[in-house]
Structure formats: structure tokens, C-alpha cells
Amino acid sequence: MRGQPNRLAAETAGPFSGSAIDRRQPLQFRLDGRTIAGFVGDTVLSAVLASGVDAVGKRGDSTLALSPRFAPAIIPAALATDTQRALAMERTPAKDGADYVTLAPRKRQVLIDGLRRLASPSTTLGLDLDHPAAMRQPWRTIAGVAETPAQLIVVGGGIAGMAAAVAAANAGLSVLVLEASPRLGGHARLFGTLEGEEAADASFVRLGAAIASAPNVTTLTHAAAFALRPGVVRVHITDVSGPTPTARVVDMHAPHIVLATGTTERLPLFAGNRLPGAVGVRDAYDMAEHYGVWCGQSAVFATASSAAYRLAMLARDAGIAVPRIIDARPQPQSRFIEYSKAYGMTLAAGTIIAEARRASQGRGLSISPQLAVDGFSRTEPGMKVDRLVVCGGWQPELSLWHMAGGNSQWNAQRQRLEAANGPDGIVLAGNAAGHLGHQACLESGQAAIDALLGRAPGSVSEHGVDPIYETPDAATPIAPIAGAGDSSFLDGGRSCIERPTPAPARRHDWIKGASAPDWPLADGPHALGAPDVAAGVQLREIDPAHAGWVAQQRVPMVTIATAADRAPTAHVSAPLVPEFLTDRYGSDAGLWLIKPHDARWLEAGALIQPNSDVSDPAAAVGVVLRHDKDGCIALLRAGFAQAGQTAAVCEPGRATPVRVLSAYPAEQV
């Protein structure tokens, strides 16, 4: 399609014709001076992808793909200096005549690059991803306007969230459903249902009708919840009611909160796993099903989950060539696999992707499959393909749960973090609660409301299939470290944490204490999502016994102040200690000033150990909170903290010696 090379033609797209767009109503807008074509119903992101732009920019030497989980913030060009008006590209509807700019800095371009772009349209936004503010979301630093819209808030409008909303409405509660995407329903259609279960479409129609007819239920789409504490959800809302989309941040207050946030797709670990052309199963499905967007005419699938086969068959129905499906499981069985064989697709079982590189000529990727079964490994012949669709399994989305103080623990059998006990007034439902099947997700909505109202919860039934007929998902595939090539990232989201490289063996490692284990993921001054932590456990960089603790400690935290916190005082406010740190270092832990021995900048959030030989996150005696004119303010365990005491602040690859100066002045608290 002219001007939209990644848009499937309506005549041949079949199931991927784009259910959300109206091809009879074309539109155009500008992004960073570039003209983007699209249709009514597009988001800014879907139109940009359809127009052939598939990369955000470069991080080091690696080009990173543009995706729903990794898209920069945008703002109307006329308001470019007012970053509080920033919009999310993936949630902003495309409008004819709009003019947007991205907020991130760009790589400097020399003259020849400009001439090259005149000759052929660029496929990248050209952002400088090495800049610390490249992917900032300005709304995360804005205090919300307080509102009390309902007695119960459901975060997530998938099948489980819709079921919870209907159950709460039937119990007489006023309900607000928050959904980040433009529509309710989630991804139930991708995963399908088992025999005897209600079809996904039937569930959506039934629940949608019940919500629409309930006077005490309000739904709010384009509304992304990004912070949580008991009783309050902070939401970035894109208001699409007017001619121009606008944004606002609201603190939604309610005594009862249901988190039906679904799952995050895990990213297989191999060099080049975030190159343009590599995409997750769910992102590929969303863009194709709703907007008719698909890059290229051929796709290889590499998976550890049977859901990928469902997408592969839909892609074939849309005219996409699928020369091979690579499955990490040695002998996978599934009804979807049998269906795909009937389509004539070739299955390579017990195989992973060892590496992906940009194709030497034209667009696409050159991939290197590797047979990996029971310790046996063999490199298979390479392939060139337009697109590589990957799936490393599914991790319950627990970011908000961890922010609110909820706990989690590592499930070794399923190779994922799962929620444990949490704060009063907040419950999980659906995939976020660890449920897998369609019926279980439906029933968990009712069970969540029962739990919040103090009623005996109903049963939640997982209608599983015997593994002989339906092979469970495998652990996320991990390829050997490539000697050269592109980076390998732990997750496909905004954290951009690269796979740690094992430290070379040192002489005299046999000496006690000479090679204390390094925990860069657990101790480093960076935020970690649950998928990052899960990858760290699989790489043996994080102790599984501490995985839940690390995930809660390192969650990308946004603190919502209480009324008492906002009350004016005559003194400078002390650093706000996040609620999840309450009692972490004992109920009598205190604020202390610390200072490094050398002139160094200590990152907020870095763990403090009693000495440089200790690296166990659970043995930490405190944490760096923020900088002060006299040093750094830290939260320290009472039994450890005293003036003159030495300690070590753990940062990636090193431990920085520090000295405890004095207690933080009480008059500033």
C-alpha cells in the first residue's frame, strides 16, 4: 500500500484487515516533521509502524525496534516546551492534520545522512537512546488531581477485569474500569479456549452487554494506571472526546481495587533480540488484528509457548509466508501444532534462536537457529526472513502490585514470579493472579470481589489439558553468549537492561573472599520489572529465594503522597521513604547522612551492605534515598547505624566504600 508499506491490503488480509480502522477515511499527520499516512481508528503508533518506521533509534551500536511497549512520548509541536502535556504514542488516536514531536533527543546527523533520507524514507525515528531522558514519560513525575469516582476500581479491561466489574456491580458497588488500550477485551482471542469453555468472543459480548447496561459501572479507556498504593490509583488519561487529544494525571481514590493487569510477554535471550523486525507474539497480534499492520511478507516464529502457533495460522490466512516455526520444547504437543501442520508449516522442535542480525541487503533479518536438546547443541543453517516473531512465555504483570507493597515469590516449575500476600483492599484477578485458562480468568473476577467484600470466595477452576496432549510452556529460551554482534536484552520494555556478561575468572579465586559473587541486577542503581528479575533468576544472576524481594525493591517506583505528606510544614521535608520500604530494615530504622570515601555520585536506590564482601540483597543494612548538600541520605538499620561506621554501597561491577556521618537532622524531618 503506497505510503503505508507495512499495512496489509484489505482484499488479502483476511483476519488481519484491521478491525479498529476505517479504510474509507484516510488521514495524514506529522511527526518530527515527517508526514505519516493512516486511517481513522489508527493510533499514532500504529500509523507510524504502517508507514514503514520500525525503529526508535540506537543504544550503543544496537538499533532498537519501535513497539507498543517501547515507544517514545509525544507532544503537539505547538506545546513542545510544556512537557506536562505529553501523550503516549500507543494510546493517542491519529488525527488528520495533527503535528507532533517526540520528546527525546536525537543522534546528530551528518549531511550525507540527510541526503540519504531524501533518496529513501528513513525507517527510524532517530532517537539517541544513550541519553538518560530518551524514553522519559513526563507524566510519571506529575502529582495527580484527586478524584473519588467509585467504590471499586478495576485496573485492566480484559476478560478477568470485565468479570470483576460485573460481579462488583451485581454486589451493589459503584465501579470504574480503567483500560490503557482504546478498547476492552484484552487478548483472550489470541489464547483461545478449551473444549467446554465459553468462547472468547461470547464472553466479551456477554460481559460487555452487562457492563453497558449497568448504571453503576463506568469504563475509561486510553487510561494507563502507572502508580498504586492502598486506596489510590494514579492514572495517565488521554482524553479523546475533543478534536485534539489531551492528557491529564488523576489520583483515583477507592477503598477497593482489583488488579487485572494480565501478563507481560517474556523475551527470549539471544543477540539481536530487539532489532527492528523482531517482535513479540502479542504485539504482532495486536497491530495486525486491530490495525492491519504487518512488516514484510514472510515470518519465522520462535517460541516456547503454543500461543505462537495460533498467530502463525492467522498470518498464513492473511497471506504471510511462514517457512518455519522454531520451538524450544523438544517434543511439543498441542491442538494448535496439529492445525499448523495441516497448513503445511515446518516445525523445528528443540531449537532456539542463537543470534539475529540485520540483513546485509535490504530489510529483514538473518537468523541463526540452534538445536539445543538435553545438553546437545548444533548450529543449524542460517535463514533470511522479513520478520522474526518470538515468544519466551508469560510473566504475570506485577508492577503495580509491587509498588503497593505486595509480595511475590519465584515459582520454579513455571519459571516465573507469582504474587504472594499483599496489602488490604487490593486483590489480583486473571493472569495477573497466576491463572492460565479462560474459565479460570472469568471465575477469578468473581473470586476477587468476594475476597474484597469478606465473603467466602468461589472456586476458580483451571481446566487444564493432560501434558501428553498440550505441552506446557517451556522456560524462556536462552542462547549462548555470542562473541560479537548486537546486544541481548532481558526484556522488551523500557528498562533496556542488557544481558550481563560473566566476569572473567580471576587468579587466586580459591582464596576465601577473593571472588565474592556479584549481583549487578539485584544491587545496581536501575529499576527492574518482573521480566527482568525472571531473566536474572534464569541466568543465575539473582537468587530465586530472593527474587520476589528484589522485584519489589527494584520496581520502577512512583510514590503517591498521602494527605499528611502533602500537609505544609515550616521545615524542609525529609526524603519520602517509599511505603514498600516500611519495616524493610526494621521498624526502628532511621535516616542517616552517608558520604563516599571518594568523590562519587551514589545512585538513589542502591543497596548498602555492611562491607564490600557481602553481596546478598537480603543481607543489606540500608538503601540510598537521595542526595543532600552534605552527602547522601540513607535509610539504615538501627542496629548497624552509628556515626563513623563504614559500609559499602553496591553498584554494578563495584562496591563503593562509604562512611556514616550522622543522623539526619530531626528538625528537617
matplotlib code that plots the C-alpha trace (Angstrom):
import matplotlib.pyplot as plt

x = [0.0, 1.6, 2.7, 1.9, 4.2, 3.5, -0.3, -1.8, -4.1, -7.8, -8.5, -6.0, -5.6, -8.4, -8.4, -5.8, -7.8, -7.8, -10.9, -10.3, -9.6, -11.9, -10.1, -12.7, -11.4, -7.7, -5.8, -2.4, -0.4, 3.2, 5.7, 9.0, 8.4, 7.7, 4.3, 2.6, -0.4, -3.1, -6.8, -9.4, -9.1, -5.4, -3.2, -0.2, 1.9, 0.0, 0.1, 3.8, 4.5, 2.3, 4.2, 7.4, 9.1, 10.0, 13.0, 13.2, 16.9, 20.3, 21.5, 25.2, 25.7, 22.3, 19.2, 16.1, 12.6, 9.6, 6.8, 3.7, 6.0, 8.8, 7.5, 8.6, 6.3, 5.0, 3.5, 1.8, 4.5, 2.9, 3.3, 6.7, 8.1, 5.2, 6.2, 3.3, 1.1, 2.9, 1.0, 1.6, 2.1, 0.5, -2.6, -3.1, -5.6, -4.3, -6.0, -5.9, -3.7, -2.1, 1.5, 3.5, 7.1, 8.9, 10.4, 13.7, 17.0, 18.2, 21.5, 23.4, 23.1, 25.8, 25.0, 25.2, 22.6, 20.2, 20.8, 20.3, 16.9, 15.9, 16.7, 14.8, 12.5, 14.1, 12.8, 13.9, 12.8, 16.5, 16.4, 19.5, 18.7, 22.0, 20.6, 19.2, 16.0, 15.4, 12.4, 11.1, 7.4, 6.9, 3.6, 5.3, 6.7, 3.4, 1.2, -2.4, -5.6, -7.6, -10.9, -13.2, -15.0, -16.3, -16.2, -14.2, -11.6, -10.7, -7.3, -7.4, -10.3, -9.6, -11.9, -11.0, -11.3, -14.7, -15.9, -14.8, -16.6, -19.9, -19.6, -19.0, -21.9, -24.1, -23.0, -24.2, -20.9, -20.1, -17.3, -14.7, -12.9, -9.5, -8.1, -4.9, -5.8, -8.5, -10.9, -11.9, -11.4, -7.8, -6.1, -8.5, -9.0, -5.3, -5.1, -8.3, -10.4, -10.7, -13.5, -16.5, -15.4, -17.3, -15.8, -13.7, -15.9, -19.0, -17.5, -16.7, -20.2, -21.9, -19.7, -19.7, -23.5, -23.7, -21.3, -23.1, -26.5, -25.2, -25.8, -23.2, -20.3, -18.1, -15.4, -12.4, -10.2, -6.9, -6.2, -2.9, -2.5, 1.2, 1.3, -0.6, -0.9, -3.7, -6.8, -5.3, -4.5, -2.6, -3.7, -2.4, -5.6, -5.7, -8.9, -10.1, -13.5, -12.5, -11.0, -7.5, -6.3, -5.2, -3.7, -4.1, -2.9, -5.5, -5.3, -8.4, -9.4, -11.4, -11.4, -11.4, -9.0, -8.8, -5.6, -6.5, -3.3, -2.7, 0.7, 3.9, 5.4, 8.9, 11.7, 13.9, 17.6, 19.8, 22.0, 19.8, 16.6, 15.3, 16.3, 13.7, 12.0, 11.9, 8.6, 6.6, 3.6, 1.2, 2.4, 2.3, -1.2, -2.5, -1.1, -2.3, -5.8, -6.7, -4.8, -3.8, -0.1, 2.4, 6.0, 7.2, 5.8, 7.4, 7.9, 9.7, 8.2, 10.5, 8.6, 8.4, 4.6, 1.8, 0.1, 2.5, 1.0, -2.4, -0.8, 1.2, -2.1, -3.8, -0.7, -0.9, -4.6, -3.5, -1.1, 2.1, 4.6, 5.6, 8.6, 9.3, 8.2, 11.1, 10.0, 12.3, 10.4, 11.9, 8.6, 5.8, 2.2, -0.9, -4.0, -2.6, 0.5, -1.5, -3.5, -0.3, 1.0, -2.2, -1.3, 2.0, 4.2, 7.6, 8.3, 11.8, 11.4, 14.1, 15.5, 16.2, 17.5, 21.2, 21.5, 19.8, 21.5, 20.3, 20.2, 23.2, 21.0, 17.5, 15.3, 14.8, 16.9, 19.4, 18.8, 20.9, 18.8, 20.5, 19.4, 19.5, 18.2, 19.4, 22.8, 23.4, 23.9, 24.3, 24.2, 21.6, 21.8, 21.0, 17.9, 16.9, 13.4, 11.4, 10.2, 11.1, 8.1, 9.3, 7.6, 9.5, 6.4, 4.4, 5.1, 2.2, 2.2, 3.0, 4.5, 1.5, 1.3, 4.9, 4.5, 1.6, 3.8, 2.6, 4.9, 5.8, 7.8, 9.6, 7.7, 10.5, 8.1, 6.6, 9.8, 8.1, 7.3, 3.9, 2.1, 2.0, 0.4, -0.4, -1.9, -5.6, -8.0, -6.1, -6.6, -5.4, -7.5, -7.0, -3.5, -2.0, -3.1, -1.4, -4.4, -3.9, -7.2, -10.1, -12.6, -10.3, -9.8, -13.6, -14.1, -11.3, -13.1, -16.0, -13.5, -11.7, -14.8, -15.7, -12.3, -12.6, -16.1, -15.1, -17.2, -16.2, -14.6, -16.0, -13.8, -11.5, -11.1, -8.1, -9.4, -6.0, -5.3, -3.1, 0.5, 0.5, -1.9, -0.9, 2.7, 3.2, 5.2, 8.9, 11.3, 12.3, 14.9, 18.5, 21.1, 24.8, 26.6, 27.6, 31.2, 30.1, 27.0, 24.1, 23.1, 20.8, 18.2, 16.4, 13.0, 11.3, 10.1, 11.6, 14.2, 16.7, 18.9, 21.4, 22.3, 25.1, 28.4, 30.1, 33.2, 36.4, 37.9, 40.5, 43.6, 43.6, 39.8, 40.4, 41.3, 38.4, 36.6, 38.6, 35.6, 32.5, 29.5, 28.5, 24.8, 24.6, 20.9, 19.9, 22.1, 22.6, 21.0, 18.4, 14.8, 13.8, 10.5, 9.3, 10.5, 14.0, 14.0, 12.8, 15.5, 18.0, 16.9, 17.3, 20.7, 21.7, 22.3, 19.6, 18.9, 15.4, 14.8, 15.3, 13.6, 10.3, 12.2, 14.4, 11.3, 9.6, 12.8, 13.6, 10.1, 10.1, 8.6, 6.3, 5.3, 1.8, 1.9, -0.7, -2.7, -0.2, 2.7, 1.2, 0.5, 2.6, 5.3, 7.7, 10.7, 12.2, 10.6, 12.6, 13.0, 9.9, 10.6, 8.5, 5.9, 7.3, 10.4, 8.4, 9.9, 12.3, 15.2, 13.3, 10.6, 13.2, 15.3, 16.4, 17.6, 21.4, 23.8, 26.5, 29.4, 31.6, 35.3, 36.0, 34.1, 31.4, 27.7, 25.7, 22.6, 19.3, 18.0, 21.5, 21.7, 24.0, 25.9, 27.9, 31.1, 32.3, 32.5, 28.7, 26.6, 23.4, 20.5, 18.7, 21.7, 21.6, 21.5, 20.0, 19.4, 20.4, 17.4, 18.6, 21.4, 21.9, 24.3, 26.4, 26.4, 23.6, 20.6, 20.2, 17.7, 19.8, 19.0, 19.1, 21.5, 24.0, 23.9, 26.2, 28.5, 31.8, 30.6, 31.8, 29.8, 29.7, 27.2, 26.7, 26.7, 27.1, 30.5, 31.8, 31.2, 31.8, 33.1, 31.1, 31.2, 28.2, 28.4, 25.5, 21.7, 19.7, 18.7, 15.5, 14.4, 14.3, 12.0]
y = [0.0, 3.3, 5.4, 2.6, -0.3, -2.2, -2.1, -5.3, -4.9, -5.3, -7.7, -10.3, -9.5, -11.9, -11.8, -9.0, -6.4, -4.1, -4.2, -0.8, 1.3, 2.7, 2.5, 4.7, 7.6, 8.2, 10.9, 12.4, 14.0, 15.0, 13.5, 15.3, 16.9, 13.6, 13.1, 10.0, 8.4, 6.4, 5.9, 6.9, 4.4, 4.3, 5.3, 7.4, 4.3, 2.1, 4.7, 5.2, 1.5, 1.1, 3.9, 1.8, 3.3, 0.3, 1.6, 4.1, 4.8, 3.5, 2.4, 2.0, 0.1, -1.6, -0.3, -1.0, -1.7, 0.5, -1.4, -0.8, -1.5, 0.7, 3.9, 7.5, 10.1, 12.7, 16.2, 18.7, 20.7, 23.9, 22.8, 21.3, 23.2, 22.1, 18.5, 18.1, 17.9, 14.8, 11.9, 8.2, 7.4, 4.0, 5.4, 8.6, 8.4, 9.6, 12.9, 14.4, 17.5, 17.0, 17.9, 16.1, 15.9, 13.3, 14.5, 12.5, 13.9, 12.7, 11.4, 14.1, 13.5, 14.5, 15.9, 12.6, 11.1, 13.9, 13.4, 9.6, 10.2, 12.4, 9.4, 6.9, 7.4, 6.6, 3.7, 5.0, 7.9, 8.5, 9.0, 8.9, 6.1, 6.6, 9.8, 9.2, 11.1, 9.4, 7.4, 9.5, 9.7, 13.2, 12.2, 9.9, 13.0, 14.9, 14.8, 13.7, 15.6, 13.8, 12.2, 9.7, 8.2, 4.9, 2.5, 0.0, 0.4, -2.3, -1.9, -3.8, -4.3, -7.8, -10.8, -11.0, -7.3, -7.2, -10.2, -8.5, -5.3, -7.2, -9.1, -5.8, -4.1, -7.1, -6.6, -3.0, -1.3, 1.7, 0.6, 2.3, 0.1, 1.5, 0.2, 1.5, 0.5, 2.0, -0.9, -3.6, -7.3, -8.0, -10.8, -13.7, -14.3, -14.9, -17.6, -19.4, -21.6, -25.3, -27.6, -26.9, -23.4, -20.3, -18.9, -15.8, -13.7, -14.9, -13.9, -10.5, -9.9, -11.2, -9.2, -6.1, -6.1, -6.5, -3.6, -1.3, -2.0, -1.5, 2.1, 1.8, 0.8, 3.4, 2.4, 4.6, 3.6, 5.2, 5.3, 3.8, 3.2, 3.8, 4.0, 2.5, 2.5, 1.2, 3.3, 5.3, 4.6, 7.2, 7.3, 9.0, 9.6, 10.5, 12.4, 11.7, 13.3, 16.6, 17.3, 17.2, 14.5, 15.9, 14.3, 14.6, 12.8, 11.8, 10.1, 7.9, 7.1, 4.0, 1.6, -1.5, -2.1, -5.1, -5.5, -7.4, -6.3, -9.5, -10.8, -9.5, -11.5, -12.7, -12.0, -15.0, -14.1, -14.0, -11.4, -9.1, -9.9, -6.3, -5.4, -4.0, -7.0, -8.9, -8.7, -10.4, -12.6, -10.4, -7.1, -8.6, -9.9, -6.5, -4.5, -6.9, -7.7, -4.1, -2.1, -4.4, -3.7, -6.4, -5.9, -7.9, -10.9, -13.7, -14.6, -17.2, -17.9, -18.8, -19.8, -21.6, -21.3, -22.8, -19.4, -18.6, -21.3, -19.6, -16.4, -18.3, -19.7, -16.3, -14.9, -17.6, -16.8, -13.2, -14.2, -14.2, -17.0, -18.9, -21.1, -22.4, -22.5, -22.9, -24.4, -24.6, -27.6, -30.9, -32.7, -30.1, -31.3, -29.0, -28.8, -25.6, -27.5, -30.1, -27.4, -25.7, -28.9, -29.1, -25.7, -27.2, -25.3, -26.9, -27.4, -27.4, -28.7, -28.5, -25.4, -21.9, -18.7, -18.3, -14.9, -12.4, -9.7, -7.1, -8.5, -7.4, -6.3, -4.9, -5.1, -8.1, -10.3, -13.0, -15.6, -18.4, -21.3, -23.7, -27.2, -27.4, -30.7, -32.3, -30.6, -31.4, -28.3, -27.9, -24.8, -25.1, -23.4, -19.7, -18.1, -14.7, -13.6, -10.4, -10.8, -12.9, -13.4, -14.5, -15.7, -16.6, -17.4, -15.2, -13.4, -12.1, -8.3, -7.3, -3.8, -2.1, -4.9, -4.4, -0.6, -1.1, -3.3, -6.7, -9.6, -12.2, -15.4, -17.5, -20.5, -22.8, -25.1, -22.4, -20.3, -17.0, -14.7, -15.1, -12.9, -13.8, -11.9, -8.2, -5.1, -4.9, -3.6, -4.8, -8.1, -9.7, -11.4, -13.3, -13.8, -11.3, -13.6, -16.5, -18.1, -19.6, -20.8, -18.7, -20.1, -19.6, -15.9, -15.5, -17.1, -15.2, -11.9, -13.0, -14.5, -11.2, -9.3, -12.0, -11.5, -7.7, -7.9, -10.5, -13.3, -16.9, -16.8, -19.1, -21.8, -21.0, -24.0, -24.4, -26.6, -27.9, -30.5, -33.5, -32.6, -35.6, -33.5, -29.9, -29.3, -26.6, -23.6, -24.1, -21.8, -18.7, -19.8, -18.5, -18.7, -18.9, -15.6, -14.5, -13.4, -10.3, -8.8, -6.9, -6.7, -9.2, -7.6, -9.1, -7.7, -5.8, -2.9, 0.4, -0.9, -1.7, -3.8, -5.8, -9.4, -9.4, -10.7, -13.1, -11.7, -13.4, -15.8, -14.2, -15.6, -16.8, -17.3, -20.2, -17.7, -17.2, -13.9, -13.3, -13.9, -13.0, -13.4, -10.3, -9.3, -6.5, -7.0, -7.0, -4.3, -2.0, 1.5, 0.6, -0.2, -3.8, -5.1, -8.6, -9.9, -8.5, -10.3, -13.5, -13.4, -12.7, -15.8, -18.0, -16.5, -17.3, -13.6, -13.4, -16.0, -17.5, -17.3, -13.5, -12.9, -11.6, -9.3, -7.9, -7.4, -5.3, -3.4, -2.6, -1.9, 1.4, 3.3, 6.3, 7.4, 8.7, 11.1, 10.8, 13.8, 14.0, 14.0, 17.0, 19.0, 22.2, 22.4, 25.1, 22.9, 21.2, 17.8, 14.7, 12.3, 10.3, 6.7, 4.6, 2.6, -0.7, 0.1, 0.3, -2.0, -3.4, -2.6, -2.9, -0.7, 1.4, 2.1, 5.7, 8.3, 8.9, 11.0, 9.0, 10.0, 8.0, 7.9, 9.2, 11.9, 9.8, 10.2, 7.5, 6.4, 6.6, 3.1, 1.5, -1.1, -0.6, -3.6, -3.9, -4.4, -5.0, -8.8, -9.1, -9.2, -11.0, -8.5, -9.9, -9.0, -5.3, -2.9, 0.0, 1.9, 5.2, 7.6, 10.8, 13.4, 16.2, 19.1, 17.3, 13.8, 11.3, 10.5, 6.8, 4.6, 2.4, -0.5, 0.7, -2.0, -1.0, 2.7, 4.9, 7.8, 6.8, 3.4, 2.2, 0.4, -0.3, 0.9, -1.8, -0.6, -2.5, -4.1, -2.5, -1.7, 1.9, 2.4, 5.0, 6.4, 7.1, 10.8, 11.5, 11.0, 13.1, 16.3, 15.7, 19.3, 18.5, 15.5]
z = [0.0, -1.1, 1.8, 4.2, 3.2, 6.4, 6.0, 4.7, 1.8, 2.8, -0.1, 1.1, 4.8, 5.9, 9.8, 9.8, 7.8, 10.9, 13.0, 14.5, 11.4, 8.7, 5.4, 3.8, 5.9, 5.2, 7.2, 7.5, 10.3, 11.0, 13.5, 13.9, 10.5, 8.7, 7.0, 8.3, 6.5, 8.2, 8.7, 11.2, 14.1, 14.0, 16.9, 16.3, 16.9, 14.5, 11.7, 12.2, 12.0, 9.0, 7.3, 7.5, 10.6, 12.7, 14.8, 17.7, 17.5, 18.6, 22.0, 21.7, 18.5, 18.6, 16.8, 18.9, 17.4, 17.9, 19.6, 21.8, 24.9, 23.6, 22.1, 23.0, 24.4, 22.0, 22.3, 20.0, 18.2, 19.4, 23.0, 22.7, 25.8, 28.0, 28.7, 31.2, 28.1, 26.9, 25.3, 24.9, 21.3, 21.7, 23.3, 21.2, 18.3, 15.0, 13.9, 10.5, 10.3, 13.7, 14.2, 16.9, 18.0, 20.1, 23.4, 23.2, 21.9, 18.6, 17.3, 15.3, 11.6, 9.1, 5.7, 3.9, 6.2, 5.3, 1.6, 2.0, 3.7, 0.7, -1.6, 0.5, 3.5, 6.9, 8.8, 12.2, 14.5, 15.0, 18.8, 20.9, 23.3, 25.1, 26.5, 30.0, 29.1, 25.8, 26.8, 29.7, 30.4, 31.9, 33.5, 35.9, 37.8, 37.9, 41.0, 40.2, 40.7, 43.4, 42.4, 44.1, 41.1, 42.6, 45.5, 43.5, 40.7, 38.3, 36.6, 33.4, 31.0, 29.8, 30.4, 34.1, 34.7, 33.0, 35.0, 38.2, 37.2, 36.6, 39.9, 41.8, 40.1, 41.0, 44.6, 44.5, 44.3, 42.0, 39.7, 37.5, 34.9, 33.7, 30.5, 28.9, 25.3, 23.2, 23.9, 26.4, 25.9, 26.3, 24.4, 25.1, 21.4, 20.8, 23.5, 22.6, 24.9, 25.7, 24.8, 27.1, 27.9, 26.7, 23.5, 24.0, 21.7, 23.5, 26.9, 25.6, 24.2, 27.3, 29.7, 27.5, 27.4, 31.2, 31.7, 29.2, 30.9, 34.5, 35.7, 38.4, 36.1, 34.2, 31.8, 30.9, 28.0, 27.0, 30.8, 31.9, 35.7, 36.5, 40.3, 43.2, 46.9, 49.0, 48.3, 45.4, 41.7, 39.7, 36.1, 32.9, 30.9, 27.2, 26.7, 23.2, 23.5, 21.8, 18.4, 19.8, 22.3, 25.6, 28.7, 32.5, 35.6, 38.1, 41.5, 41.7, 45.2, 46.1, 49.1, 46.9, 44.0, 41.6, 39.6, 36.4, 34.6, 32.7, 31.7, 30.1, 27.3, 28.1, 25.6, 24.5, 25.2, 22.1, 20.4, 18.4, 20.2, 19.9, 16.4, 14.0, 12.5, 15.8, 17.6, 20.3, 19.6, 21.4, 19.9, 16.4, 17.0, 18.4, 15.5, 12.8, 14.3, 15.2, 12.6, 9.7, 10.3, 9.5, 8.5, 5.5, 3.6, 5.4, 9.1, 11.1, 14.6, 17.5, 20.6, 23.9, 24.1, 22.0, 21.5, 18.7, 16.6, 16.7, 15.4, 12.7, 11.3, 11.3, 9.5, 6.8, 6.4, 5.8, 3.0, 5.1, 4.3, 7.4, 6.3, 9.8, 13.4, 15.8, 19.2, 22.2, 23.5, 22.3, 21.7, 21.8, 21.6, 21.1, 19.0, 17.5, 16.5, 14.7, 13.0, 11.8, 10.4, 8.3, 7.0, 5.7, 8.2, 9.0, 12.8, 14.2, 17.7, 20.4, 18.6, 19.7, 18.0, 18.7, 17.0, 14.8, 12.6, 10.2, 6.7, 4.7, 1.8, 2.1, 5.1, 7.2, 9.5, 9.1, 11.9, 13.2, 14.6, 17.1, 18.0, 21.8, 23.4, 26.7, 26.6, 22.9, 20.7, 17.0, 14.8, 12.0, 8.6, 8.7, 7.3, 5.9, 6.8, 6.7, 10.3, 13.4, 15.8, 19.2, 22.4, 25.6, 27.7, 30.0, 33.3, 35.4, 35.3, 38.9, 38.7, 40.5, 43.0, 43.9, 44.1, 46.6, 48.8, 47.5, 47.8, 45.2, 45.0, 42.4, 41.0, 39.9, 38.0, 35.9, 35.8, 36.8, 39.6, 41.2, 43.7, 47.4, 50.2, 49.7, 51.3, 52.4, 49.9, 46.8, 45.1, 41.8, 39.2, 35.9, 34.5, 37.0, 39.8, 38.1, 36.4, 32.9, 31.4, 30.1, 32.5, 35.4, 34.5, 34.3, 37.7, 39.3, 38.7, 40.9, 43.4, 43.7, 44.6, 47.2, 48.8, 48.9, 50.5, 53.0, 51.5, 51.1, 47.6, 44.9, 43.4, 40.5, 38.2, 35.9, 33.1, 32.2, 29.5, 30.0, 29.1, 26.8, 24.6, 25.5, 26.3, 29.0, 28.1, 28.5, 30.3, 28.3, 25.8, 26.5, 23.8, 24.5, 24.6, 21.1, 20.6, 18.7, 17.2, 18.7, 22.3, 24.1, 26.3, 29.3, 28.3, 25.5, 27.6, 28.8, 31.2, 28.4, 30.6, 28.7, 29.5, 32.0, 30.7, 33.1, 34.7, 33.6, 36.0, 38.3, 39.7, 43.3, 43.2, 45.6, 48.3, 50.7, 49.9, 46.7, 44.4, 46.3, 44.0, 42.1, 42.0, 39.5, 38.7, 42.4, 43.6, 40.7, 40.6, 38.0, 38.0, 37.3, 36.1, 36.9, 33.5, 34.2, 37.5, 36.0, 33.4, 36.2, 38.0, 34.9, 34.3, 37.9, 38.5, 41.1, 43.8, 43.3, 47.1, 46.9, 43.5, 45.0, 47.3, 44.5, 42.3, 45.0, 45.9, 42.3, 40.8, 38.8, 41.7, 41.6, 45.1, 45.8, 48.7, 51.4, 52.7, 55.7, 53.3, 51.4, 54.5, 54.6, 57.2, 58.4, 57.6, 54.6, 54.1, 54.7, 51.8, 51.4, 52.2, 49.8, 51.5, 50.3, 52.4, 55.6, 58.2, 55.4, 57.7, 60.9, 62.5, 64.2, 61.1, 60.7, 58.3, 58.3, 56.3, 54.5, 52.3, 49.9, 50.6, 47.0, 45.2, 43.6, 42.8, 44.6, 42.8, 44.7, 45.3, 45.6, 48.4, 51.4, 52.6, 55.9, 53.9, 50.3, 50.8, 51.3, 48.2, 49.3, 48.8, 51.8, 54.0, 53.1, 56.0, 54.2, 50.9, 49.4, 49.3, 47.8, 47.7, 50.2, 50.3, 53.0, 51.4, 50.8, 52.9, 53.6, 55.4, 57.7, 60.1, 63.7, 65.0, 62.3, 62.1, 64.1, 63.4, 62.0, 60.8, 57.5, 54.8, 51.1, 48.5, 45.9, 42.3, 39.0, 39.0, 42.2, 45.8, 46.9, 50.4, 52.4, 56.0, 58.2, 59.2, 61.5, 61.9, 59.5, 61.5, 63.3, 62.6, 58.9, 59.4]

ax = plt.figure().add_subplot(projection="3d")
ax.plot(x, y, z, "-o")
ax.set_aspect("equal")
plt.show()
